[in-house]
Amino acid sequence: MDWGYIQNVLPLYGKAAWLTLRTGAAGILLAAIVGLLCAAASHWRVPVLRRITSAYVEISRNTPLLIQLFFIYYGLPKIGIRTRPEACGILGLAFLGGGYMAEAFRSGIEAVDRIQEESALSLGLTRLQTFLHVILPQAAAISAPAFMANVVFLMKETSVFSAVSLMDLMFTAKDQIGLYYRTAENLFLLVGAYLLILLPLSMLGSVWERRLRYAGFGT
């Protein structure tokens, strides 16, 4: 292990890690929004919306992220829609993650006793108010483990962004290995960088779940 080489390329990995984290966070945020909207559409039982969201969930969950990225980056330009590698990564991760987030939120919403919704409506709350103030807080606690598992899963999926020329951690590792044949050193840095990103996420998820349950939601 050449520690001098590792020290020299650390700034490259720092820049790549920041790009990976930034792109992954944006994609996950969009995925959470899409998933919540899909879960809400399923909960409100609007026939057309339920069919659309069901089709979307099946497509997103049953196609690999790599194929989705290729479609966005190489396929859409055929009809005049071009995206930069970072935007492609965010959109691809949001498309994939939206399906997983939708199922996580849907299971949480369905776990809330229906009588609570009926009671809120009988007290004069609108369906939107009932959803936001009665159902969603409890569903958030119930969905917390699945939500954080999806966050970690999606962050790991960022490793395929290099396929669309995004200079993320995987791209940097492959580039350095190809240039200098320092396989052990670059794999060490690659694994270390992902651990530094993913371990805090896992710990944060555990703390968040405990606090929600301690506050009395989802019990």
TASULZI-V679458 format. One record per pair of residues at least 24 apart in sequence whose C-alpha atoms are under 6 Angstrom apart, sorted by the first residue. I is the first residue (numbers start at 0). J is the second residue. Records with the same first field share a line. If there is no record, write none. Layout:
I = J + J
//
This chain:
15 = 167 + 168
16 = 168
19 = 167
22 = 89
23 = 154
26 = 89 + 92 + 93
29 = 93
30 = 93 + 96 + 97
31 = 100
33 = 97
34 = 97 + 100 + 101
35 = 101
37 = 101
38 = 101 + 104 + 105
56 = 98
59 = 95 + 98
60 = 98
67 = 91
84 = 163 + 165
103 = 142 + 145
104 = 142
107 = 138 + 141 + 142
108 = 138
137 = 216 + 217
140 = 211 + 216 + 217
141 = 217
143 = 208
147 = 204
//
